[in-house]
Amino acid sequence: MNYVKAILSGLAALFVAFVLISWPLFRDAQKQNAAIGMGIFVRVLSPVFWALAVIVFALLFAASRIGNRLLTVFLFWIPAGVFSTLGIAILGLFTYVFILLKHP
């Protein structure tokens, strides 16, 4: 079960870090005509992204180890499940669109 918690924490941490790093790009893109594709790629490779992902991973993994079951549900299972599901769904959507556009 510890492996499942670690994998779920890692997926959720990557998606949370991606959203937090990319948020200013999406906010500024609404105000102006900006290309955000390379900006997101550059920010994902930055050390700030990976440091934020490690911090969120540590927080989620520590929350998964709490002895109180109610706190574990509210601090780990709900956030990790929601963010992992959203991340996988968005990745699947982009994959589907990429495949659809590549083979009309």
Residue frames as a rotation matrix with the C-alpha (Angstrom) as fourth column:
MET 1
0.562 0.827 0.000 0.00
0.827 -0.562 0.000 0.00
0.000 0.000 -1.000 0.00
ASN 2
0.271 -0.542 -0.795 2.95
0.258 -0.755 0.603 2.32
-0.927 -0.368 -0.064 0.56
TYR 3
-0.737 -0.534 0.415 3.84
0.508 -0.034 0.861 2.04
-0.445 0.845 0.296 -3.13
VAL 4
-0.045 0.821 0.569 0.35
0.942 -0.153 0.297 3.12
0.331 0.550 -0.767 -4.14
LYS 5
0.737 0.301 -0.605 0.50
0.561 -0.772 0.299 6.08
-0.377 -0.560 -0.738 -1.77
ALA 6
-0.170 -0.889 -0.424 3.91
0.245 -0.455 0.856 7.10
-0.955 0.042 0.295 -3.09
ILE 7
-0.725 -0.064 0.685 2.83
0.684 0.044 0.728 6.85
-0.077 0.997 0.013 -6.74
LEU 8
0.316 0.922 0.223 -0.40
0.900 -0.366 0.237 8.73
0.300 0.126 -0.946 -6.08
SER 9
0.565 -0.204 -0.800 1.51
0.418 -0.765 0.490 11.39
-0.711 -0.611 -0.347 -4.16
GLY 10
-0.526 -0.851 0.001 4.00
0.376 -0.231 0.897 11.73
-0.763 0.472 0.441 -7.02
LEU 11
-0.456 0.438 0.775 1.33
0.853 -0.036 0.521 12.10
0.256 0.898 -0.357 -9.70
ALA 12
0.646 0.745 -0.167 -0.60
0.757 -0.596 0.269 14.62
0.101 -0.300 -0.949 -7.65
ALA 13
0.278 -0.626 -0.728 2.59
0.389 -0.620 0.681 16.56
-0.878 -0.473 0.071 -6.82
LEU 14
-0.722 -0.561 0.405 3.58
0.571 -0.153 0.807 16.83
-0.391 0.813 0.431 -10.48
PHE 15
-0.135 0.753 0.644 0.14
0.857 -0.238 0.457 18.05
0.497 0.614 -0.613 -11.50
VAL 16
0.736 0.375 -0.563 -0.10
0.639 -0.659 0.396 20.56
-0.223 -0.652 -0.725 -8.63
ALA 17
-0.117 -0.865 -0.488 3.36
0.372 -0.494 0.786 21.92
-0.921 -0.090 0.379 -9.42
PHE 18
-0.691 -0.099 0.716 2.46
0.723 -0.070 0.687 22.15
-0.018 0.993 0.120 -13.11
VAL 19
0.327 0.898 0.294 -0.73
0.846 -0.417 0.334 24.07
0.422 0.139 -0.896 -12.37
LEU 20
0.680 -0.084 -0.728 0.99
0.494 -0.682 0.539 26.44
-0.542 -0.726 -0.423 -9.93
ILE 21
-0.410 -0.900 -0.147 3.88
0.403 -0.323 0.856 27.13
-0.818 0.291 0.496 -12.30
SER 22
-0.716 0.132 0.686 1.67
0.688 -0.032 0.725 27.53
0.117 0.991 -0.068 -15.39
TRP 23
0.184 0.909 -0.373 -1.04
0.928 -0.286 -0.239 29.67
-0.324 -0.302 -0.896 -13.79
PRO 24
-0.008 -0.175 -0.985 0.64
0.044 -0.984 0.174 33.06
-0.999 -0.042 0.015 -14.53
LEU 25
-0.937 -0.348 0.002 1.05
0.003 -0.002 1.000 32.08
-0.348 0.937 0.003 -18.19
PHE 26
-0.481 0.835 0.265 -2.62
0.846 0.364 0.390 31.23
0.229 0.412 -0.882 -18.57
ARG 27
0.259 0.560 -0.787 -3.66
0.735 -0.643 -0.215 34.37
-0.627 -0.522 -0.578 -16.70
ASP 28
-0.305 -0.463 -0.832 -1.53
-0.166 -0.834 0.526 36.59
-0.938 0.299 0.177 -18.96
ALA 29
-0.923 -0.038 0.384 -2.67
0.344 0.372 0.862 34.77
-0.175 0.927 -0.330 -22.10
GLN 30
0.029 0.998 0.059 -6.21
0.978 -0.016 -0.208 36.01
-0.207 0.064 -0.976 -21.53
LYS 31
0.393 0.084 -0.916 -5.05
0.236 -0.972 0.012 39.64
-0.889 -0.221 -0.402 -21.55
GLN 32
0.037 -0.487 -0.873 -2.95
-0.815 -0.520 0.256 39.44
-0.578 0.702 -0.416 -24.70
ASN 33
0.917 0.174 -0.358 -2.35
-0.373 0.690 -0.621 37.28
0.139 0.703 0.698 -27.70
ALA 34
0.032 -0.944 0.329 0.47
-0.977 0.039 0.208 35.18
-0.209 -0.329 -0.921 -26.30
ALA 35
0.357 -0.056 -0.932 1.90
-0.376 0.905 -0.198 31.85
0.855 0.422 0.302 -27.33
ILE 36
0.418 -0.122 0.900 2.14
-0.907 -0.006 0.420 29.78
-0.046 -0.992 -0.114 -24.17
GLY 37
0.941 0.022 -0.337 3.41
-0.099 0.972 -0.211 26.46
0.323 0.232 0.917 -25.53
MET 38
0.135 -0.976 -0.172 7.15
0.350 0.209 -0.913 27.01
0.927 0.063 0.369 -25.15
GLY 39
-0.180 -0.152 0.972 6.65
-0.706 -0.668 -0.235 29.02
0.685 -0.728 0.013 -21.97
ILE 40
0.742 0.496 0.451 5.10
-0.670 0.552 0.497 26.01
-0.002 -0.671 0.741 -20.28
PHE 41
0.809 -0.483 -0.335 7.85
0.311 0.836 -0.453 23.70
0.498 0.262 0.827 -21.55
VAL 42
-0.146 -0.907 0.396 10.57
-0.006 -0.399 -0.917 26.01
0.989 -0.136 0.052 -20.22
ARG 43
-0.003 0.199 0.980 8.87
-0.917 -0.392 0.077 26.34
0.399 -0.898 0.183 -16.84
VAL 44
0.939 0.344 -0.012 8.48
-0.317 0.877 0.360 22.56
0.134 -0.334 0.933 -16.46
LEU 45
0.490 -0.831 -0.264 12.22
0.532 0.525 -0.664 22.15
0.690 0.185 0.700 -16.92
SER 46
0.096 -0.463 0.881 13.01
-0.450 -0.810 -0.377 24.84
0.888 -0.360 -0.286 -14.33
PRO 47
-0.737 -0.448 -0.506 14.35
0.239 0.526 -0.816 23.97
0.632 -0.722 -0.281 -10.88
VAL 48
-0.744 0.532 0.404 11.45
-0.665 -0.537 -0.519 25.85
-0.059 -0.655 0.753 -9.27
PHE 49
0.213 0.843 -0.494 8.98
-0.829 0.423 0.365 23.37
0.517 0.332 0.789 -10.76
TRP 50
0.058 -0.252 -0.966 10.90
0.103 0.964 -0.246 20.37
0.993 -0.085 0.082 -9.45
ALA 51
-0.931 -0.362 0.038 11.46
0.024 -0.165 -0.986 21.93
0.363 -0.917 0.162 -6.01
LEU 52
-0.409 0.868 0.281 7.73
-0.912 -0.383 -0.144 22.67
-0.018 -0.315 0.949 -5.75
ALA 53
0.335 0.507 -0.794 6.92
-0.557 0.786 0.267 19.11
0.760 0.353 0.546 -6.87
VAL 54
-0.433 -0.566 -0.702 9.23
0.271 0.661 -0.700 17.64
0.860 -0.493 -0.132 -4.21
ILE 55
-0.937 0.115 0.331 7.69
-0.344 -0.480 -0.807 19.84
0.066 -0.870 0.489 -1.49
VAL 56
-0.008 0.999 -0.041 4.12
-0.991 -0.002 0.136 18.89
0.136 0.042 0.990 -2.48
PHE 57
0.166 -0.007 -0.986 5.14
-0.215 0.976 -0.043 15.22
0.962 0.220 0.161 -2.69
ALA 58
-0.796 -0.535 -0.285 6.64
0.172 0.251 -0.952 15.36
0.581 -0.807 -0.108 0.81
LEU 59
-0.706 0.594 0.386 3.51
-0.700 -0.502 -0.509 17.00
-0.108 -0.629 0.770 2.20
LEU 60
0.266 0.860 -0.435 1.17
-0.886 0.396 0.242 14.51
0.380 0.321 0.867 0.58
PHE 61
-0.021 -0.332 -0.943 3.27
0.002 0.943 -0.332 11.50
1.000 -0.009 -0.019 1.54
ALA 62
-0.953 -0.292 0.076 3.51
-0.051 -0.089 -0.995 12.74
0.297 -0.952 0.070 5.12
ALA 63
-0.352 0.906 0.236 -0.27
-0.932 -0.314 -0.182 13.21
-0.091 -0.284 0.955 5.15
SER 64
0.282 0.455 -0.845 -0.68
-0.586 0.779 0.224 9.63
0.760 0.432 0.486 3.96
ARG 65
-0.401 -0.556 -0.728 1.24
0.242 0.703 -0.669 8.36
0.884 -0.444 -0.147 6.99
ILE 66
-0.539 0.271 0.798 -0.95
-0.762 -0.561 -0.324 10.09
0.360 -0.783 0.508 9.62
GLY 67
-0.993 0.091 -0.077 -2.43
0.116 0.886 -0.450 7.64
0.027 -0.455 -0.890 12.09
ASN 68
-0.405 0.898 -0.174 -5.84
-0.134 -0.247 -0.960 9.32
-0.904 -0.365 0.221 12.25
ARG 69
-0.486 0.241 0.840 -8.03
0.765 0.583 0.275 7.86
-0.423 0.776 -0.467 9.49
LEU 70
0.610 0.791 -0.045 -10.24
0.692 -0.559 -0.457 10.94
-0.386 0.248 -0.888 9.10
LEU 71
0.446 -0.534 -0.718 -7.26
-0.344 -0.843 0.414 13.26
-0.826 0.062 -0.560 8.68
THR 72
-0.605 -0.679 0.416 -5.69
0.083 0.466 0.881 10.86
-0.792 0.568 -0.225 6.20
VAL 73
-0.027 0.686 0.727 -8.85
0.943 0.259 -0.209 10.92
-0.332 0.680 -0.654 4.10
PHE 74
0.855 0.481 -0.195 -9.13
0.415 -0.859 -0.301 14.72
-0.312 0.176 -0.933 4.10
LEU 75
0.496 -0.731 -0.469 -5.42
-0.493 -0.682 0.541 15.55
-0.715 -0.037 -0.698 3.79
PHE 76
-0.595 -0.794 0.128 -4.28
-0.358 0.404 0.842 12.76
-0.720 0.455 -0.525 1.47
TRP 77
-0.534 0.343 0.773 -6.92
0.607 0.792 0.068 10.66
-0.589 0.505 -0.631 -0.28
ILE 78
0.576 0.816 -0.041 -9.20
0.567 -0.435 -0.700 13.46
-0.589 0.380 -0.713 -1.45
PRO 79
0.521 -0.381 -0.764 -6.49
-0.542 -0.839 0.048 15.87
-0.659 0.389 -0.644 -2.73
ALA 80
-0.572 -0.810 0.132 -4.28
-0.426 0.430 0.796 13.15
-0.701 0.399 -0.591 -4.19
GLY 81
-0.347 0.526 0.777 -7.21
0.657 0.727 -0.199 11.42
-0.669 0.442 -0.598 -5.85
VAL 82
0.705 0.660 -0.259 -8.66
0.319 -0.622 -0.715 14.61
-0.634 0.421 -0.649 -7.32
PHE 83
0.378 -0.615 -0.692 -5.37
-0.692 -0.684 0.230 15.99
-0.615 0.392 -0.685 -8.63
SER 84
-0.663 -0.611 0.432 -4.18
-0.195 0.699 0.688 12.65
-0.723 0.372 -0.582 -10.00
THR 85
-0.040 0.744 0.666 -7.51
0.738 0.472 -0.483 12.06
-0.674 0.472 -0.568 -11.75
LEU 86
0.804 0.328 -0.497 -7.52
-0.005 -0.831 -0.557 15.55
-0.595 0.450 -0.666 -13.25
GLY 87
-0.025 -0.915 -0.402 -3.91
-0.710 -0.267 0.651 15.22
-0.704 0.302 -0.643 -14.38
ILE 88
-0.703 -0.207 0.681 -4.47
0.188 0.869 0.458 11.86
-0.686 0.450 -0.572 -16.06
ALA 89
0.309 0.896 0.318 -7.73
0.686 0.021 -0.727 13.09
-0.658 0.443 -0.609 -17.65
ILE 90
0.709 -0.090 -0.700 -6.07
-0.367 -0.894 -0.257 16.19
-0.603 0.439 -0.666 -19.10
LEU 91
-0.428 -0.903 -0.036 -3.10
-0.585 0.246 0.772 14.16
-0.689 0.351 -0.634 -20.33
GLY 92
-0.462 0.352 0.814 -5.51
0.549 0.834 -0.050 11.69
-0.697 0.424 -0.579 -21.95
LEU 93
0.654 0.734 -0.185 -7.43
0.353 -0.512 -0.783 14.55
-0.669 0.447 -0.594 -23.58
PHE 94
0.339 -0.614 -0.713 -4.26
-0.727 -0.652 0.216 16.05
-0.598 0.445 -0.667 -25.05
THR 95
-0.678 -0.574 0.460 -3.16
-0.206 0.748 0.631 12.61
-0.706 0.333 -0.625 -26.25
TYR 96
-0.026 0.782 0.623 -6.53
0.687 0.467 -0.557 12.04
-0.726 0.414 -0.549 -27.90
VAL 97
0.806 0.294 -0.515 -6.44
-0.074 -0.812 -0.579 15.44
-0.588 0.505 -0.632 -29.62
PHE 98
-0.101 -0.926 -0.364 -2.85
-0.736 -0.176 0.653 14.86
-0.669 0.334 -0.664 -30.77
ILE 99
-0.688 -0.099 0.719 -3.76
0.231 0.909 0.346 11.46
-0.688 0.404 -0.602 -32.27
LEU 100
0.323 0.914 0.247 -6.90
0.641 -0.019 -0.767 12.89
-0.696 0.406 -0.592 -33.84
LEU 101
0.710 -0.089 -0.699 -5.06
-0.386 -0.879 -0.279 15.79
-0.589 0.468 -0.658 -35.45
LYS 102
-0.364 -0.931 -0.026 -2.19
-0.593 0.210 0.777 13.63
-0.718 0.298 -0.629 -36.64
HIS 103
-0.947 0.105 0.302 -4.46
0.272 0.763 0.587 11.12
-0.169 0.638 -0.751 -38.43
PRO 104
-0.595 0.757 -0.270 -7.51
-0.681 -0.653 -0.332 12.91
-0.427 -0.014 0.904 -39.89
